[in-house]
Amino acid sequence: MEVKKISIGKIIAVFFGIVFVFASIGMLFGGTAIIVVNEALSDSEGFISTPSYQIQDSSAVAIVVDSFELSNSDPDLDPNVRRWVNIDYNPGDFVKIKIKAKGMFIGIADSSDLLTYVGNVRYLNIVNIGFDSIEYTIENPGLTSNLTSTPPMTQSDFTWIVKSESGELLWSPEGDIIGQELAIVVMNLDGSPGIFTQVSAGAQIPFLGALGIGLLVFGIIFLFLAIILFVIAAKGKRKPRIERYRIYKDHVAPIVKSDHPDVRFCANCGSQLDRDSRFCSSCGEPTISDGIPSSKAQVSDIRSQDQAQLTGTPQLPQNSYVIADWWTRFWAWLIDIIIINMIIESFRWTLIAFTSNWGFITDSFFFSVGFSINGLAMLIYFTYAEGNYGTTLGKQALGLVVIKENGEKSTFGESAISAVGKAFLLPIDIIVGYFMQDPPVGQRIPLNQRLFQRISKNVTVFRPLPGSKPEGFLSAKIYG
């Protein structure tokens, strides 16, 4: 029983397909959970809030959350990593906080200052507030109502970061309080003892819904890519899609198809030979049996022999495209990437110059979505340039164009498919495409297609000579 050999390309396709499946499952579940939670728990103003908890204590002067901190990195991170991810941003652009305590004063201040302010009174310290319960401890249980300062709305020697006497506090944190230990206090307007109120807390994350939708979209995209990779890996060896051209000593001619396996062709001029002829009737070349192709499959075997006889630098055949090599395409891509990043940076600094909220734009915005912006810019650039002009600035500089496998101009849709891999999945796009390309045997030559080029049936070639009408493909190795 013959055991079929599995190509490296198929193994890589299956591997990345499995990776994409797990990634898509995580994104789909995460996106669904975010959307469901956001819709189920958000109030009419878009805040995700806890229930209102009734708190009563006839002797307590205040309700306190004694310490919390707004940080832009995990304190457990390695210091070197933290220095890299620490970026200045305005927390109010990402979250808004709402605290309700009916009929009470609500204030936020520095933690040490606030604990000193209530240090000589009995107060309730909230240690946990959730969607199903609230937990608090009683601090200074034996003390009475002797505040270290005047009541909260009349004192002048205490600095509040934000305060409200309406029973509801809405707060958009500013960037200058990042890393500062803060505390929250709820008390009567006159600072008198006796707490009888309902307390709730909530937060509004403006981009939460968009984040959930984004995860769903990317989850679907990754699942679609995984299916494509599995389908490609499951397919057998594909049939040649491009008929190669026979390279003769002085010209290029298409390979003649024949249903008769014993049909022969002249190795010099390519003319069909009579079955028993010893000389070519067109050019007079001797017809040596071992050196003459008897079928289309044997024509390619003579290619290397004929090419070895060529001296000097061969001229580009007028009726053949030359497949672009990987290195030339890399340098063209590098030119395009430099151009794209120059445009993005110009746009970024323009926003900085004309926007007052520049900290958000320069740091958090570009740090959090920078990869998406670059990818989207590349997708638009490559799709528009190759779909409309068949080339990009980088390819134009190095004499490359993108065409269909049948030699026609690539469509806008095909260019978009090809650009997806180049914009978002370039390493995978190249590796899988490289190992899945057809081997250079028989009528096939490597087309040097990335995976998404293979899907869109596009080929990158050197620009043909002016006035020529190419009809086939040649390997770049002939001219390298």
C-alpha positions as CSV (number, residue, x, y, z in Angstrom):
1,M,0.0,0.0,0.0
2,E,1.4,3.4,-1.0
3,V,1.7,5.9,1.7
4,K,1.1,9.5,0.5
5,K,3.6,12.0,1.6
6,I,2.3,15.0,3.4
7,S,4.0,18.3,2.3
8,I,5.4,20.7,4.8
9,G,3.1,23.4,3.5
10,K,0.0,21.3,4.4
11,I,1.4,20.6,7.9
12,I,2.0,24.3,8.4
13,A,-1.5,25.1,7.1
14,V,-3.1,22.6,9.6
15,F,-1.0,24.0,12.4
16,F,-2.0,27.6,11.8
17,G,-5.6,26.5,11.1
18,I,-5.8,25.0,14.6
19,V,-4.2,28.1,16.1
20,F,-6.8,30.3,14.3
21,V,-9.6,28.1,15.5
22,F,-8.6,28.5,19.2
23,A,-8.1,32.2,18.7
24,S,-11.5,32.6,17.0
25,I,-13.2,30.6,19.8
26,G,-11.7,32.9,22.4
27,M,-12.6,36.1,20.5
28,L,-16.2,34.9,19.8
29,F,-16.8,33.9,23.4
30,G,-15.1,37.1,24.7
31,G,-17.0,39.3,22.3
32,T,-20.3,37.7,23.1
33,A,-19.8,37.9,26.8
34,I,-18.8,41.6,26.7
35,I,-21.9,42.5,24.6
36,V,-24.3,40.5,26.8
37,V,-22.9,41.9,30.0
38,N,-22.8,45.4,28.6
39,E,-26.5,45.2,27.5
40,A,-27.7,43.4,30.6
41,L,-26.1,45.5,33.3
42,S,-25.9,49.0,31.7
43,D,-28.5,51.6,32.8
44,S,-30.1,54.2,30.6
45,E,-26.9,56.3,30.8
46,G,-24.6,53.5,29.7
47,F,-23.2,52.8,33.2
48,I,-22.7,49.3,34.5
49,S,-23.8,49.8,38.1
50,T,-24.2,47.7,41.2
51,P,-27.6,47.4,42.9
52,S,-28.5,50.1,45.5
53,Y,-27.5,48.8,49.0
54,Q,-29.2,50.1,52.1
55,I,-26.7,51.2,54.8
56,Q,-27.8,52.3,58.3
57,D,-25.7,53.1,61.3
58,S,-26.9,55.7,63.8
59,S,-23.4,56.4,65.2
60,A,-21.2,56.4,62.1
61,V,-20.2,59.7,60.6
62,A,-19.0,58.5,57.2
63,I,-18.8,55.7,54.7
64,V,-15.3,55.3,53.3
65,V,-13.5,53.4,50.6
66,D,-10.1,53.8,52.1
67,S,-7.7,53.2,49.2
68,F,-7.7,52.7,45.4
69,E,-5.4,53.6,42.7
70,L,-5.6,54.3,38.9
71,S,-2.6,52.7,37.3
72,N,-1.6,52.3,33.7
73,S,0.4,49.1,34.3
74,D,0.4,46.0,36.5
75,P,2.6,46.6,39.5
76,D,3.7,43.0,39.4
77,L,5.2,43.4,35.9
78,D,9.0,43.3,35.5
79,P,10.3,46.9,35.9
80,N,11.9,46.9,32.4
81,V,8.6,45.7,30.9
82,R,6.6,48.3,33.0
83,R,8.9,51.1,31.7
84,W,8.1,50.0,28.2
85,V,4.3,49.9,28.6
86,N,4.0,52.9,30.9
87,I,2.4,55.6,28.8
88,D,0.8,58.8,29.8
89,Y,-2.9,58.9,29.1
90,N,-6.1,60.5,30.4
91,P,-8.2,57.8,32.2
92,G,-11.3,59.8,31.6
93,D,-11.1,58.9,27.9
94,F,-11.5,55.2,28.9
95,V,-13.8,55.2,32.0
96,K,-16.3,57.4,33.8
97,I,-17.2,56.7,37.4
98,K,-20.6,57.2,39.0
99,I,-21.3,57.0,42.8
100,K,-24.8,57.4,44.2
101,A,-25.7,58.0,47.9
102,K,-29.1,59.7,48.2
103,G,-29.1,63.0,50.1
104,M,-25.4,62.7,51.0
105,F,-22.1,64.5,50.4
106,I,-19.7,62.4,48.2
107,G,-16.0,63.3,47.8
108,I,-12.8,61.8,46.5
109,A,-9.4,62.9,47.9
110,D,-5.9,61.8,48.6
111,S,-6.1,58.6,50.8
112,S,-3.8,59.7,53.6
113,D,-5.5,63.1,53.9
114,L,-9.0,61.7,53.9
115,L,-8.1,59.0,56.5
116,T,-6.7,61.8,58.7
117,Y,-9.9,63.8,58.2
118,V,-12.1,60.9,59.5
119,G,-9.5,59.5,61.9
120,N,-11.2,60.6,65.1
121,V,-14.7,59.4,64.2
122,R,-16.6,56.2,63.8
123,Y,-16.9,55.3,60.1
124,L,-17.8,52.3,57.9
125,N,-15.0,51.1,55.7
126,I,-16.3,49.3,52.5
127,V,-14.0,46.4,51.6
128,N,-16.1,45.0,48.8
129,I,-19.1,46.1,46.7
130,G,-20.3,43.8,44.0
131,F,-23.4,42.9,42.0
132,D,-24.8,40.6,44.7
133,S,-23.5,41.9,48.1
134,I,-21.6,44.6,49.9
135,E,-19.1,44.1,52.7
136,Y,-17.8,46.7,55.2
137,T,-16.1,46.9,58.6
138,I,-16.7,49.4,61.4
139,E,-13.6,51.5,62.1
140,N,-13.0,53.4,65.4
141,P,-16.2,51.8,66.9
142,G,-15.7,53.5,70.3
143,L,-15.3,57.1,69.0
144,T,-18.0,59.7,68.6
145,S,-18.5,62.4,66.0
146,N,-15.4,64.7,66.5
147,L,-14.2,65.4,62.9
148,T,-10.6,66.8,62.7
149,S,-11.9,69.6,60.5
150,T,-15.1,71.5,59.7
151,P,-18.0,69.8,57.9
152,P,-17.2,68.8,54.3
153,M,-19.1,71.5,52.5
154,T,-17.9,74.4,54.7
155,Q,-14.3,73.6,55.4
156,S,-11.6,75.4,53.5
157,D,-8.4,73.6,54.7
158,F,-9.0,70.4,52.8
159,T,-8.4,69.6,49.2
160,W,-11.0,67.5,47.3
161,I,-10.1,66.1,43.9
162,V,-13.8,66.0,43.2
163,K,-16.9,66.4,45.3
164,S,-20.7,66.6,45.1
165,E,-23.5,67.5,47.5
166,S,-26.3,66.3,45.2
167,G,-26.2,62.7,46.2
168,E,-24.6,61.7,42.9
169,L,-21.0,62.0,41.8
170,L,-20.0,61.7,38.1
171,W,-16.2,61.7,37.6
172,S,-13.9,61.5,34.6
173,P,-10.5,60.9,36.0
174,E,-7.6,63.2,34.8
175,G,-4.2,62.0,33.9
176,D,-2.4,63.8,36.8
177,I,-3.9,61.4,39.4
178,I,-2.4,58.2,37.9
179,G,-0.5,56.3,40.6
180,Q,-1.9,58.4,43.5
181,E,-3.6,56.6,46.4
182,L,-7.2,57.8,46.5
183,A,-10.1,57.4,48.9
184,I,-13.9,58.0,48.7
185,V,-16.1,59.3,51.5
186,V,-19.8,59.5,51.9
187,M,-21.3,61.6,54.8
188,N,-24.0,64.0,55.8
189,L,-23.7,67.5,54.4
190,D,-23.1,68.9,57.9
191,G,-20.7,66.1,59.0
192,S,-23.2,64.9,61.7
193,P,-23.4,61.3,62.8
194,G,-26.0,58.9,61.5
195,I,-25.8,57.2,58.2
196,F,-29.1,56.3,56.5
197,T,-28.8,56.0,52.7
198,Q,-28.7,53.8,49.7
199,V,-25.3,53.4,48.0
200,S,-24.4,52.2,44.5
201,A,-21.3,52.5,42.3
202,G,-20.9,52.2,38.6
203,A,-18.6,52.7,35.7
204,Q,-19.0,53.6,32.0
205,I,-16.5,52.3,29.5
206,P,-17.3,54.1,26.2
207,F,-15.6,51.6,23.9
208,L,-16.9,48.4,25.6
209,G,-19.7,47.8,23.1
210,A,-17.3,48.4,20.2
211,L,-14.7,46.1,21.8
212,G,-17.3,43.3,21.9
213,I,-18.3,43.8,18.3
214,G,-14.7,44.0,17.2
215,L,-13.9,40.7,19.0
216,L,-16.8,39.1,17.2
217,V,-15.8,40.4,13.8
218,F,-12.2,39.3,14.3
219,G,-13.3,36.0,15.7
220,I,-15.4,35.4,12.5
221,I,-12.4,36.4,10.3
222,F,-10.0,34.1,12.1
223,L,-12.6,31.2,11.9
224,F,-12.9,31.9,8.1
225,L,-9.1,31.9,7.7
226,A,-8.9,28.6,9.6
227,I,-11.5,27.0,7.3
228,I,-9.5,28.2,4.3
229,L,-6.3,26.7,5.7
230,F,-8.0,23.4,6.4
231,V,-9.6,23.3,2.9
232,I,-6.2,24.0,1.3
233,A,-4.5,21.3,3.4
234,A,-7.2,18.8,2.6
235,K,-6.9,19.3,-1.2
236,G,-4.7,17.0,-3.2
237,K,-1.9,18.3,-5.5
238,R,-3.6,20.8,-7.8
239,K,-3.3,20.6,-11.5
240,P,-1.1,23.1,-13.3
241,R,-3.0,26.3,-13.9
242,I,-0.4,27.9,-16.1
243,E,1.0,26.4,-19.3
244,R,4.7,27.1,-19.4
245,Y,6.5,28.1,-22.5
246,R,9.3,26.2,-24.2
247,I,12.6,28.1,-24.2
248,Y,14.6,27.5,-27.4
249,K,18.0,28.9,-28.3
250,D,16.7,31.9,-30.1
251,H,13.0,32.3,-29.3
252,V,10.2,31.2,-27.0
253,A,7.3,29.2,-28.2
254,P,4.2,27.7,-26.5
255,I,4.2,24.0,-25.8
256,V,2.0,22.2,-28.3
257,K,-0.6,19.9,-26.7
258,S,-1.1,16.5,-28.3
259,D,-3.2,13.5,-27.5
260,H,-0.6,11.2,-29.0
261,P,2.2,10.2,-26.6
262,D,4.6,9.5,-29.5
263,V,4.5,13.0,-31.0
264,R,7.9,14.6,-31.1
265,F,9.2,18.1,-31.3
266,C,12.4,19.6,-32.6
267,A,14.7,20.6,-29.8
268,N,16.1,23.5,-31.9
269,C,13.0,25.2,-33.4
270,G,10.1,23.5,-31.7
271,S,8.4,22.3,-34.9
272,Q,6.5,19.0,-34.8
273,L,8.4,16.1,-36.3
274,D,7.2,13.3,-38.4
275,R,7.2,10.0,-36.5
276,D,10.2,8.4,-38.4
277,S,12.0,11.6,-39.4
278,R,15.7,11.9,-38.7
279,F,15.9,15.6,-39.6
280,C,13.6,18.6,-38.8
281,S,11.9,19.7,-42.0
282,S,11.9,23.3,-40.8
283,C,15.4,23.9,-39.6
284,G,17.3,20.8,-40.6
285,E,18.4,19.9,-37.0
286,P,19.2,16.2,-36.5
287,T,16.5,14.4,-34.5
288,I,18.5,12.4,-32.0
289,S,16.1,10.1,-30.2
290,D,17.4,10.7,-26.7
291,G,17.4,14.5,-27.1
292,I,14.0,15.0,-28.6
293,P,10.9,15.4,-26.5
294,S,8.2,12.8,-27.3
295,S,5.5,14.5,-25.3
296,K,4.6,17.6,-23.5
297,A,5.9,16.2,-20.2
298,Q,9.4,15.8,-21.6
299,V,9.7,19.3,-23.1
300,S,10.6,20.8,-19.7
301,D,13.5,18.3,-19.3
302,I,15.3,20.0,-22.2
303,R,14.8,23.4,-20.8
304,S,17.9,23.3,-18.6
305,Q,20.0,21.8,-21.4
306,D,19.1,24.6,-23.8
307,Q,19.6,27.2,-21.2
308,A,23.1,26.0,-20.4
309,Q,24.0,26.6,-24.1
310,L,23.0,30.2,-23.8
311,T,26.0,32.6,-23.4
312,G,26.0,36.2,-22.1
313,T,22.9,37.8,-20.6
314,P,19.7,36.5,-22.3
315,Q,17.1,39.1,-23.4
316,L,13.7,39.0,-21.9
317,P,11.3,37.1,-24.3
318,Q,8.7,39.4,-25.8
319,N,5.9,37.0,-25.1
320,S,6.6,35.9,-21.5
321,Y,6.2,37.3,-18.0
322,V,9.1,36.7,-15.6
323,I,8.0,35.7,-12.1
324,A,9.4,38.2,-9.5
325,D,11.8,36.7,-7.0
326,W,11.2,37.0,-3.2
327,W,14.1,39.4,-2.5
328,T,13.0,41.9,-5.1
329,R,9.5,41.8,-3.7
330,F,10.9,42.3,-0.2
331,W,12.6,45.5,-1.1
332,A,9.5,46.8,-2.9
333,W,7.5,46.0,0.3
334,L,10.0,47.8,2.4
335,I,9.7,50.9,0.3
336,D,5.9,50.8,0.6
337,I,6.0,50.3,4.4
338,I,8.3,53.3,4.8
339,I,5.9,55.4,2.7
340,I,2.8,54.2,4.7
341,N,4.5,54.9,8.1
342,M,5.6,58.4,6.9
343,I,1.9,59.1,6.1
344,I,0.7,57.8,9.4
345,E,3.3,59.7,11.4
346,S,2.4,62.9,9.5
347,F,-1.2,62.4,10.4
348,R,-0.4,61.7,14.0
349,W,1.7,64.9,14.4
350,T,-0.9,66.9,12.6
351,L,-3.4,65.7,15.2
352,I,-1.0,66.6,18.0
353,A,-0.6,70.1,16.6
354,F,-4.3,70.9,16.3
355,T,-5.8,68.9,19.2
356,S,-5.9,70.0,22.8
357,N,-6.2,66.5,24.1
358,W,-2.9,65.6,22.7
359,G,-1.9,63.2,25.4
360,F,-4.6,60.8,24.4
361,I,-3.7,60.9,20.8
362,T,0.0,60.6,21.1
363,D,0.1,57.8,23.6
364,S,-2.9,55.7,24.6
365,F,-4.7,56.0,21.2
366,F,-1.7,55.0,19.1
367,F,-0.4,52.5,21.6
368,S,-3.7,50.6,21.9
369,V,-4.8,50.6,18.3
370,G,-1.5,51.4,16.5
371,F,-1.3,47.9,14.9
372,S,-4.9,48.1,13.7
373,I,-4.3,51.6,12.1
374,N,-1.1,50.4,10.4
375,G,-2.9,47.2,9.1
376,L,-5.9,49.2,7.9
377,A,-3.7,51.7,6.2
378,M,-1.8,48.9,4.4
379,L,-5.0,47.2,3.4
380,I,-6.4,50.4,1.8
381,Y,-3.1,51.3,0.2
382,F,-2.3,47.9,-1.4
383,T,-5.9,47.3,-2.4
384,Y,-6.3,50.7,-4.1
385,A,-2.9,50.7,-5.7
386,E,-2.8,47.2,-7.0
387,G,-6.6,47.1,-7.9
388,N,-6.4,50.3,-9.9
389,Y,-2.9,50.5,-11.2
390,G,-1.6,46.9,-10.9
391,T,1.4,48.2,-8.9
392,T,2.5,50.2,-5.8
393,L,5.1,52.9,-5.4
394,G,7.6,50.3,-4.2
395,K,6.8,47.8,-7.0
396,Q,6.9,50.7,-9.5
397,A,10.4,51.6,-8.4
398,L,11.7,48.1,-8.9
399,G,9.7,47.3,-12.1
400,L,7.1,44.9,-10.6
401,V,3.4,44.6,-11.4
402,V,0.6,42.3,-10.1
403,I,-1.6,40.4,-12.6
404,K,-4.0,37.5,-12.6
405,E,-2.7,34.0,-13.4
406,N,-4.2,34.3,-16.8
407,G,-2.2,37.4,-17.6
408,E,-5.2,39.8,-17.2
409,K,-5.3,42.9,-14.9
410,S,-6.1,42.1,-11.3
411,T,-9.6,43.2,-10.1
412,F,-10.2,45.4,-7.1
413,G,-11.8,42.4,-5.2
414,E,-8.8,40.1,-5.9
415,S,-6.4,42.8,-4.8
416,A,-8.3,43.3,-1.6
417,I,-8.1,39.5,-0.8
418,S,-4.4,39.5,-1.6
419,A,-3.8,42.7,0.6
420,V,-5.5,41.1,3.7
421,G,-2.6,38.7,4.2
422,K,0.0,41.3,3.5
423,A,-1.6,43.8,5.9
424,F,-2.4,41.6,8.9
425,L,-0.8,38.1,8.6
426,L,2.3,38.6,6.5
427,P,4.7,36.0,8.2
428,I,2.0,33.3,8.0
429,D,1.0,34.5,4.5
430,I,4.5,34.1,3.2
431,I,5.5,30.9,5.0
432,V,2.4,28.9,4.2
433,G,2.4,30.2,0.6
434,Y,6.1,29.3,0.1
435,F,5.7,25.7,1.3
436,M,2.4,25.2,-0.6
437,Q,3.7,26.4,-4.0
438,D,3.9,23.8,-6.8
439,P,7.3,22.2,-7.2
440,P,9.2,23.0,-10.4
441,V,8.6,19.8,-12.2
442,G,6.7,18.9,-15.4
443,Q,4.8,21.9,-16.7
444,R,4.9,23.8,-13.4
445,I,7.2,26.6,-12.3
446,P,7.1,28.3,-8.9
447,L,4.9,31.3,-9.1
448,N,6.2,32.7,-5.7
449,Q,2.7,33.3,-4.4
450,R,1.9,34.2,-0.9
451,L,-1.1,32.2,0.6
452,F,-3.6,35.1,-0.1
453,Q,-2.1,35.6,-3.5
454,R,-2.8,31.9,-4.2
455,I,-6.4,32.4,-3.0
456,S,-6.9,35.5,-5.1
457,K,-5.0,33.9,-8.0
458,N,-2.7,36.9,-8.4
459,V,1.0,36.7,-9.4
460,T,3.7,39.3,-9.0
461,V,5.9,39.6,-12.1
462,F,8.5,41.9,-13.6
463,R,7.0,44.6,-15.8
464,P,7.0,43.4,-19.5
465,L,8.9,45.2,-22.2
466,P,6.9,48.1,-23.8
467,G,4.7,47.0,-26.7
468,S,5.0,43.3,-25.8
469,K,1.9,41.1,-25.2
470,P,3.1,38.3,-22.8
471,E,1.2,35.0,-23.0
472,G,2.9,32.9,-20.4
473,F,5.3,32.8,-17.4
474,L,9.0,32.1,-17.0
475,S,11.0,31.6,-13.8
476,A,13.0,34.5,-12.5
477,K,15.9,32.1,-12.0
478,I,16.6,32.1,-15.8
479,Y,17.5,35.8,-15.6
480,G,19.1,35.9,-12.1
